[in-house]
Amino acid sequence: MSYGSFYDEDDTHEQRWGDPAAAPRRRRLGLIFLVGALVVVVLIAVGGLAVLMKGEDPVPASVGARQTSAAAEPSAEESETAVETTSAPPPSPSPSATPSKSPAAKKSIAPPKQTALPPPPPKTSTKPGCVPEYKGTQLPKSTVREYLDAAAVKQFWGANTTAEVQAIRVPKRLLYGVAEQESGWQSNIYACDGGVGVMQIMPNTETWMNQRFGTSWKIGTPHDNVMLGGQYLAWAIRYFGEQLGTFDIMGTDPTLLNAVISAYNNGAGAVDLTKGDAGITNWTYVNNVKALMGRCCNNY
């Protein structure tokens, strides 16, 4: 085909593209091209406007596919967060700096029925460099165990008078733990603060406990020493149990146990049940004894 047959209207004669006679046809073709270009521009503009109205940025199809895949498959960090959220809600923070060990602060605490308290430990601090003394022969632990077991089955309250009918016995675990914390079950140790033997009984405590219970035990005699320690613990169980309305020292509520252990070290007057956990100021000692109680009883 010649150029004339493509561009001439009547195809009667050959006309070149640069021929002036072909100008009208060129204008028509240019107009067609211009209209087509405008249509394409309008379509692109309308598409972009639709995307903007949806609030989304136009992205290539490949990027959109990756985003869809990422949305369907969360990252490892997001997966862990989802598991933690659905498995269990995080615990509420404790209102105080001291870890919660008992609900005593929420309890109704009765006034103490006993007003005469055993003497508190001496306020004077131990001199730096003081070394405990050892007097006499150290008893084997098997013998100390026999004394502790005997104290665990003794009824300290309710046995000698009809006025005190509440039978109090000291759990063996508690006796074992206190004896380990105080002396390591050493029968002949004399501490710098005046404590003697397995239960580290003070001379003033010996006098007070014998008068209160009508006994005549001696802190220098290992058997008597253990009995005096058991007697003190029994007194503390009764003292704090009356305030709490329970004598179940090994129950699920550790309030009574915490108070008794604390009093053995700090004195009963230093424990305030109305303040809850804040009413105990020697938590290190209390927690140590409770940890040692967990070893009872075959490990000794």
KOLGUNU-843254 format. One record per residue: x, y, z of N, C-alpha, C in turn; residue number from 0. Coordinates in steps of 0.001 Angstrom, whole numbers, plus 500000, padded with zeros to 6 digits. Layout:
    n.px    n.py    n.pz   ca.px   ca.py   ca.pz    c.px    c.py    c.pz  num
       X       Y       Z       X       Y       Z       X       Y       Z  NUM
...
// end
This chain:
    n.px    n.py    n.pz   ca.px   ca.py   ca.pz    c.px    c.py    c.pz  num
  500868  498823  500000  500000  500000  500000  500899  501219  500000    0
  500498  502276  499177  501251  503530  499108  500825  504452  500216    1
  501614  505451  500531  501248  506461  501514  499967  507158  501161    2
  499730  507351  499777  498525  508055  499367  497270  507316  499711    3
  497289  505994  499538  496082  505231  499842  495759  505265  501334    4
  496724  505478  502214  496481  505500  503656  495964  506847  504130    5
  496475  507925  503518  496137  509246  504022  495099  509976  503189    6
  494862  509630  501875  493917  510353  501046  492504  509913  501348    7
  491589  510887  501322  490198  510577  501562  489630  509757  500403    8
  489902  510196  499179  489283  509525  498038  490221  508574  497343    9
  491437  508558  497780  492435  507645  497228  492573  507796  495712   10
  492327  509026  495188  492381  509243  493753  493740  509671  493285   11
  494511  510211  494224  495854  510591  493830  496753  510485  495060   12
  497979  510361  494830  498944  510168  495907  499234  511488  496584   13
  499188  511475  497907  499482  512661  498704  500476  512284  499793   14
  501481  513082  499958  502476  512877  501008  502018  513523  502310   15
  502627  513072  503420  502259  513606  504763  502567  515088  504866   16
  503595  515533  504148  503939  516953  504197  503189  517807  503201   17
  502294  517161  502434  501541  517918  501442  500514  518782  502138   18
  500386  520067  501753  499385  520944  502395  497969  520432  502272   19
  497715  519694  501230  496338  519214  501070  495939  518205  502125   20
  496952  517588  502801  496649  516570  503833  496468  517183  505210   21
  496536  518465  505324  496454  519114  506658  495154  518827  507392   22
  493975  518905  506710  492726  518623  507463  492724  517246  508096   23
  493230  516270  507389  493252  514908  507958  494207  514832  509135   24
  495318  515515  509025  496269  515483  510149  495655  516118  511388   25
  494899  517196  511156  494267  517852  512309  493258  516928  512981   26
  492504  516185  512137  491524  515272  512723  492212  514178  513539   27
  493308  513631  512987  494034  512591  513707  494648  513133  515001   28
  495175  514347  514931  495731  514961  516148  494677  515170  517214   29
  493477  515577  516726  492386  515776  517684  491991  514474  518350   30
  491984  513392  517529  491629  512077  518089  492644  511664  519148   31
  493927  511865  518821  494974  511522  519795  494843  512344  521068   32
  494526  513626  520924  494395  514512  522086  493234  514090  522976   33
  492104  513786  522332  490930  513343  523103  491230  512050  523847   34
  491915  511121  523156  492261  509854  523817  493156  510073  525015   35
  494141  510984  524861  495043  511264  525982  494305  511871  527156   36
  493371  512786  526829  492588  513408  527901  491754  512363  528643   37
  491173  511427  527875  490364  510375  528506  491218  509557  529470   38
  492434  509209  529040  493332  508423  529910  493665  509195  531171   39
  493982  510489  531019  494309  511325  532184  493138  511398  533148   40
  491920  511591  532578  490726  511676  533434  490520  510384  534205   41
  490690  509238  533510  490502  507948  534185  491508  507770  535318   42
  492765  508147  535053  493785  508025  536116  493444  508930  537294   43
  492987  510151  536991  492635  511098  538061  491469  510591  538887   44
  490453  510046  538205  489290  509518  538929  489692  508360  539823   45
  490572  507484  539328  491030  506363  540162  491794  506835  541378   46
  492687  507797  541174  493441  508322  542321  492543  508993  543334   47
  491517  509737  542839  490587  510386  543759  489830  509375  544583   48
  489447  508271  543970  488716  507230  544711  489574  506657  545817   49
  490860  506467  545525  491758  505924  546549  491915  506899  547700   50
  492083  508181  547347  492230  509188  548399  490996  509287  549266   51
  489809  509163  548646  488564  509219  549413  488468  508068  550398   52
  489087  506947  550090  489082  505800  551004  490118  505954  552100   53
  490981  506951  552047  491992  507165  553063  493148  506224  552950   54
  493427  505649  551778  494492  504694  551600  495470  505222  550571   55
  496733  504945  550771  497749  505321  549811  497815  504279  548707   56
  497841  504735  547491  497964  503756  546407  499313  503085  546477   57
  499329  501773  546418  500565  501012  546488  500595  500033  545346   58
  501765  499642  544922  501848  498615  543885  501212  497318  544346   59
  500777  496522  543402  500089  495273  543737  500979  494349  544531   60
  502268  494330  544224  503176  493434  544937  503308  493835  546392   61
  503375  495160  546645  503465  495634  548028  502188  495334  548768   62
  501049  495554  548129  499781  495257  548780  499676  493804  549158   63
  500194  492922  548296  500152  491496  548610  500990  491193  549831   64
  502160  491833  549954  502988  491600  551130  502307  492107  552387   65
  501661  493282  552266  500962  493817  553423  499825  492919  553850   66
  499095  492387  552907  497998  491472  553240  498518  490240  553936   67
  499631  489701  553450  500220  488527  554073  500687  488829  555469   68
  501301  490028  555636  501777  490397  556975  500627  490557  557935   69
  499485  491108  557442  498341  491271  558325  497760  489937  558721   70
  497798  488966  557808  497235  487655  558115  498118  486875  559069   71
  499431  487120  559030  500370  486395  559869  501105  487374  560765   72
  500674  487592  562029  501306  488559  562923  502728  488147  563227   73
  503522  489123  563643  504913  488869  563989  504993  488035  565253   74
  506218  487527  565544  506405  486709  566747  506092  487500  567996   75
  506484  488777  568013  506212  489609  569192  504730  489784  569397   76
  503972  490037  568261  502525  490194  568377  501880  488891  568820   77
  502393  487751  568347  501816  486464  568730  501990  486220  570217   78
  503197  486530  570765  503428  486323  572198  502518  487205  573019   79
  502341  488451  572569  501462  489358  573292  500041  488846  573296   80
  499602  488321  572163  498240  487804  572093  498059  486623  573023   81
  499053  485746  573088  498946  484583  573971  498879  485016  575419   82
  499741  485978  575775  499734  486432  577165  498422  487094  577521   83
  497840  487827  576571  496603  488538  576856  495439  487576  577014   84
  495405  486540  576193  494271  485634  576236  494413  484565  577299   85
  495664  484255  577715  495835  483174  578678  495470  483602  580084   86
  495984  484739  580530  495689  485197  581875  496018  486675  581983   87
  495160  487462  582636  495464  488884  582801  496605  489067  583777   88
  497401  490135  583627  498510  490358  584557  497998  490647  585946   89
  498741  490204  586971  498289  490447  588340  498326  491921  588689   90
  497446  492321  589567  497422  493703  590019  498629  493968  590893   91
  499225  495154  590778  500395  495450  591603  500039  495533  593064   92
  500990  495148  593893  500776  495201  595334  500719  496639  595789   93
  499816  497002  596689  499715  498385  597127  500874  498822  597994   94
  501660  497904  598511  502769  498269  599387  504058  497690  598844   95
  505178  498206  599365  506485  497740  598921  506754  496327  599400   96
  506217  495962  600571  506413  494625  601119  505502  493646  600403   97
  506037  492526  599896  505181  491541  599233  504065  491072  600151   98
  502874  490907  599579  501734  490496  600391  501927  489076  600901   99
  501883  488898  602198  502084  487588  602790  500859  487124  603576  100
  499970  488048  603910  498775  487661  604643  497733  488754  604512  101
  496459  488389  604602  495396  489386  604517  495045  489977  605868  102
  496006  490070  606802  495708  490487  608162  495126  491886  608213  103
  495556  492769  607284  495094  494147  607326  493588  494239  607099  104
  492994  493253  606423  491572  493265  606135  490764  492510  607190  105
  491434  491932  608167  490738  491137  609165  490225  492017  610302  106
  489288  491468  611034  488828  492100  612261  489685  491564  613404  107
  490527  492417  613951  491468  492020  614986  490900  492368  616354  108
  490780  491369  617204  490281  491591  618568  491416  492087  619450  109
  491089  492817  620504  492133  493261  621435  492771  492051  622117  110
  494050  492138  622465  494712  491015  623151  494060  490744  624511  111
  493868  489471  624823  493316  489095  626126  494405  489019  627195  112
  495621  488824  626751  496748  488745  627680  497545  490040  627580  113
  497709  490679  628699  498409  491963  628701  499849  491837  629169  114
  500169  490778  629907  501545  490571  630367  502320  489843  629279  115
  503332  490499  628734  504100  489945  627619  505482  489493  628079  116
  506021  488466  627427  507394  488061  627722  508352  489215  627460  117
  509485  489237  628130  510436  490341  627938  510937  490370  626498  118
  511064  491558  625912  511582  491653  624543  513074  491352  624526  119
  513614  491084  623355  515059  490853  623265  515825  492110  623642  120
  517062  491974  624078  517829  493152  624502  518005  494132  623350  121
  517931  495428  623663  518051  496455  622642  519505  496731  622271  122
  520429  496361  623143  521834  496612  622839  522279  495702  621701  123
  522982  496294  620767  523456  495518  619614  524692  494722  619988  124
  524918  493632  619263  526087  492797  619503  527357  493551  619108  125
  528371  493449  619928  529626  494138  619639  530260  493569  618377  126
  530824  494444  617541  531499  493952  616315  532634  492997  616659  127
  532697  491919  615923  533758  490952  616133  533478  489936  617218  128
  532311  490031  617848  531978  489081  618917  531788  487686  618323  129
  532344  486696  618964  532267  485307  618510  531527  484483  619565  130
  530527  483697  619163  529814  482872  620149  530767  481911  620857  131
  530373  481565  622083  531159  480613  622870  530482  479253  622859  132
  531278  478225  623115  530754  476870  623224  531169  476314  624577  133
  530174  475878  625333  530425  475368  626679  529872  473946  626783  134
  530675  473067  627318  530222  471691  627473  530301  470910  626173  135
  529578  469815  626141  529632  468878  625009  528441  469102  624083  136
  528723  469113  622826  527667  469251  621823  526900  467937  621691  137
  525585  467985  621868  524765  466786  621714  524619  466424  620247  138
  524529  465150  619917  524266  464751  618528  522876  465231  618106  139
  522716  465466  616837  521439  465977  616350  520308  464977  616553  140
  520635  463722  616598  519588  462731  616841  518957  462931  618218  141
  519776  463325  619197  519249  463591  620537  518441  464875  620554  142
  518947  465890  619863  518196  467149  619770  516854  466907  619096  143
  516838  466045  618100  515576  465718  617429  514578  465107  618421  144
  515050  464236  619284  514163  463623  620273  513536  464680  621178  145
  514317  465675  621581  513790  466738  622433  512759  467584  621686  146
  513052  467888  620422  512108  468672  619629  510812  467900  619377  147
  510920  466602  619119  509731  465786  618902  508881  465715  620177  148
  509553  465649  621333  508820  465613  622606  508080  466925  622840  149
  508718  468045  622469  508054  469341  622634  506878  469486  621678  150
  506952  468820  620508  505892  468931  619515  504609  468221  619943  151
  504701  467235  620820  503503  466506  621251  503020  466966  622618  152
  503733  467874  623223  503331  468338  624555  502206  469356  624447  153
  501210  469219  625298  500119  470183  625354  500502  471254  626359  154
  500912  472399  625856  501397  473459  626738  500261  474228  627384  155
  499169  474365  626687  498016  475074  627237  496881  474087  627480  156
  496123  474338  628531  494951  473526  628810  495234  472257  629579  157
  496484  472032  629979  496825  470782  630659  496869  470928  632175  158
  497237  472108  632657  497464  472269  634094  496360  473030  634816  159
  495454  473634  634086  494400  474414  634730  493117  474332  633905  160
  492005  474313  634577  490720  474234  633881  490325  475570  633276  161
  490965  476659  633721  490616  477976  633193  491142  478162  631774  162
  492184  477436  631398  492779  477569  630083  492527  476266  629313  163
  491360  476186  628714  490920  474926  628137  491411  474740  626702  164
  491875  475813  626044  492330  475683  624668  493647  474922  624630  165
  493610  473749  624031  494820  472932  623940  495706  473471  622823  166
  496938  473804  623169  497888  474335  622199  499087  473399  622114  167
  499351  472927  620932  500558  472175  620651  501308  472867  619520  168
  502619  472810  619575  503447  473488  618587  503797  472498  617477  169
  503514  472821  616225  503843  471908  615116  505335  471596  615062  170
  505653  470364  614745  507052  469947  614689  507826  470750  613654  171
  507185  471052  612534  507865  471841  611512  508333  473180  612061  172
  507496  473814  612841  507835  475116  613403  508990  475002  614386  173
  508959  474001  615248  510053  473797  616200  511366  473523  615480  174
  511324  472683  614471  512537  472353  613719  513114  473605  613038  175
  512230  474385  612385  512684  475565  611662  513289  476618  612573  176
  512650  476889  613708  513171  477882  614653  514507  477416  615220  177
  514610  476133  615584  515857  475603  616140  517003  475714  615138  178
  516724  475465  613866  517751  475577  612842  518169  477030  612648  179
  517202  477926  612616  517508  479342  612418  518278  479917  613603  180
  517893  479542  614798  518497  480125  615998  519901  479609  616264  181
  520131  478321  616132  521419  477766  616577  521991  476700  615659  182
  521264  476313  614629  521721  475180  613828  521680  473880  614615  183
  520757  473796  615586  520572  472623  616441  521791  472382  617349  184
  522513  473412  617632  523684  473264  618506  523252  473472  619957  185
  523521  472497  620779  523033  472526  622166  523934  473311  623102  186
  525190  473500  622751  526136  474110  623695  526628  475481  623255  187
  525884  476160  622379  526299  477467  621881  525725  478573  622761  188
  526566  479550  623061  526176  480721  623845  526445  481946  622971  189
  525387  482596  622530  525513  483708  621590  525945  484983  622292  190
  526429  485937  621519  526900  487210  622066  525770  488038  622678  191
  524527  487849  622227  523414  488628  622776  522810  487989  624014  192
  523358  486852  624466  522863  486208  625679  522031  484975  625438  193
  521688  484681  624187  520907  483494  623894  521701  482226  624153  194
  520993  481198  624655  521656  479956  625067  521045  478774  624331  195
  521911  477905  623822  521502  476597  623352  520685  476568  622085  196
  520008  475441  621868  519296  475148  620626  518266  476223  620292  197
  517453  476596  621255  516385  477561  621004  516798  478994  621335  198
  518041  479186  621757  518598  480522  622052  517702  481301  623023  199
  517405  480671  624150  516557  481296  625163  517383  482293  625976  200
  516800  483475  626223  517427  484498  627052  517149  484213  628525  201
  518062  484582  629408  517825  484369  630846  516528  484998  631340  202
  516200  486217  630883  514958  486865  631319  513723  486111  630821  203
  513832  485543  629641  512714  484759  629110  512537  483483  629918  204
  513616  482853  630318  513538  481665  631165  512760  481972  632444  205
  513094  483067  633089  512416  483439  634340  510941  483702  634099  206
  510618  484457  633062  509225  484822  632800  508389  483603  632457  207
  508899  482708  631608  508129  481541  631183  507907  480577  632338  208
  508894  480394  633188  508718  479500  634340  507670  480048  635296  209
  507678  481361  635493  506666  481948  636374  505274  481852  635767  210
  505167  482089  634481  503857  482080  633815  503253  480688  633797  211
  504057  479650  633579  503536  478295  633441  503782  477424  634672  212
  504433  477976  635680  504689  477190  636892  505681  476064  636673  213
  506652  476278  635809  507673  475273  635526  509008  475711  636123  214
  510001  474847  636014  511321  475149  636568  512427  474709  635597  215
  512203  474929  634318  513181  474520  633319  514372  475468  633300  216
  515542  474924  632921  516787  475676  632882  517293  475764  631440  217
  517730  476948  631068  518174  477124  629682  519485  476393  629399  218
  520261  476097  630430  521517  475391  630218  521366  473898  630045  219
  520186  473369  630283  519900  471942  630088  519205  471780  628745  220
  519798  471049  627812  519237  470997  626443  517764  470612  626391  221
  517347  469616  627149  515934  469231  627129  515063  470384  627596  222
  515447  471006  628715  514660  472118  629252  514669  473304  628292  223
  515806  473523  627677  515939  474621  626736  514922  474490  625601  224
  514801  473291  625048  513840  473060  623961  512413  473240  624469  225
  512125  472783  625673  510786  472935  626233  510445  474403  626458  226
  511420  475191  626901  511172  476618  627080  510873  477287  625737  227
  511607  476880  624705  511318  477426  623382  509942  477034  622882  228
  509572  475778  623076  508239  475338  622693  507161  476046  623484  229
  507441  476291  624761  506480  476979  625625  506257  478416  625150  230
  507330  479065  624750  507202  480433  624226  506380  480438  622946  231
  506634  479517  622042  505873  479452  620796  504401  479166  621063  232
  504123  478282  622027  502731  477977  622379  502041  479213  622939  233
  502761  479944  623777  502179  481184  624321  501855  482156  623188  234
  502753  482288  622223  502531  483214  621110  501356  482767  620245  235
  501214  481458  620055  500065  480956  619281  498763  481349  619974  236
  498735  481189  621276  497535  481551  622032  497300  483066  621996  237
  498361  483840  622168  498255  485296  622225  497712  485873  620920  238
  498309  485501  619807  497860  486033  618515  496617  485310  618001  239
  496440  484046  618363  495260  483313  617939  493981  483892  618505  240
  494038  484378  619738  492862  485006  620344  492495  486294  619615  241
  493481  486989  619111  493195  488218  618370  492630  487936  616984  242
  493110  486865  616382  492686  486522  615021  491441  485644  614978  243
  491097  485039  616098  489939  484159  616129  490203  482781  615573  244
  491471  482368  615510  491829  481034  615035  493168  480632  615627  245
  493310  479321  615893  494578  478783  616396  495203  477832  615366  246
  494689  477886  614133  495187  477008  613071  496451  477628  612471  247
  497577  477374  613096  498824  478019  612690  499362  477461  611377  248
  498964  476270  610994  499433  475678  609743  498358  475724  608660  249
  497387  476607  608816  496319  476729  607830  496766  477482  606588  250
  495824  477682  605672  496146  478360  604418  496449  479839  604617  251
  495896  480437  605650  496177  481837  605962  497431  481896  606837  252
  498519  482506  606352  499774  482501  607108  499879  483585  608165  253
  498816  484335  608415  498907  485463  609333  499376  485047  610719  254
  498778  484012  611269  499149  483569  612609  500581  483055  612637  255
  500958  482262  611653  502320  481723  611595  503348  482843  611503  256
  503106  483814  610641  504034  484934  610504  504200  485692  611813  257
  503096  485917  612511  503148  486680  613757  503924  485931  614826  258
  503705  484633  614932  504379  483831  615961  505886  483793  615708  259
  506275  483561  614473  507705  483517  614150  508355  484877  614408  260
  507683  485932  613986  508223  487278  614194  508402  487577  615680  261
  507416  487208  616490  507486  487480  617929  508622  486719  618594  262
  508929  485545  618116  510015  484764  618720  511346  485498  618564  263
  511495  486229  617505  512737  486961  617252  512716  488394  617770  264
  511601  489087  617604  511512  490515  617933  510761  490803  619214  265
  510037  489813  619728  509175  490061  620874  507745  490288  620435  266
  506803  489840  621249  505386  489954  620883  504939  491408  620774  267
  505532  492275  621576  505128  493671  621541  505507  494386  620258  268
  506398  493808  619469  506826  494435  618223  505945  494054  617043  269
  504977  493164  617249  504086  492716  616176  502732  493397  616343  270
  502268  494036  615299  500970  494720  615319  500088  494127  614221  271
  499170  493276  614590  498312  492607  613612  497391  493579  612889  272
  497065  494703  613494  496145  495646  612866  496752  496319  611643  273
  498064  496253  611485  498741  496883  610351  499019  495908  609212  274
  498569  494684  609350  498813  493719  608297  500293  493405  608163  275
  500765  493321  606927  502167  492989  606685  503108  494040  607262  276
  502669  495292  607284  503517  496350  607824  503714  496217  609329  277
  502882  495418  609980  503009  495219  611420  504097  494238  611798  278
  504753  493663  610784  505896  492762  611006  507127  493420  610393  279
  508141  493633  611212  509316  494387  610768  510533  493506  610517  280
  510443  492227  610762  511598  491331  610573  511256  490212  609584  281
  510868  490612  608377  510454  489643  607373  511581  488704  606957  282
  512808  489169  606998  513922  488291  606635  513975  487085  607561  283
  513853  487334  608850  513850  486235  609817  512650  485322  609587  284
  511486  485910  609421  510257  485119  609227  510378  484228  607996  285
  510825  484791  606902  510938  484006  605671  512003  482919  605774  286
  513091  483200  606482  514127  482186  606676  513576  480981  607437  287
  512867  481243  608515  512304  480149  609311  511305  479347  608479  288
  510474  480020  607717  509481  479313  606903  510155  478462  605832  289
  511259  478959  605283  511998  478158  604313  512600  476925  604970  290
  513105  477068  606176  513667  475919  606904  512564  474932  607292  291
  511379  475445  607548  510252  474543  607857  509946  473638  606666  292
  510212  474120  605469  509969  473318  604278  510883  472117  604169  293
  512001  472133  604900  512918  471002  604879  512509  469906  605860  294
  511598  470242  606724  511182  469284  607743  510507  468067  607072  295
  510769  466874  607498  511465  466662  608771  512586  465612  608591  296
  512669  465042  607393  513638  463969  607172  515041  464480  606891  297
  515171  465782  606616  516473  466317  606254  517331  466705  607461  298
  516780  466564  608650  517532  466964  609839  518158  465730  610497  299
// end
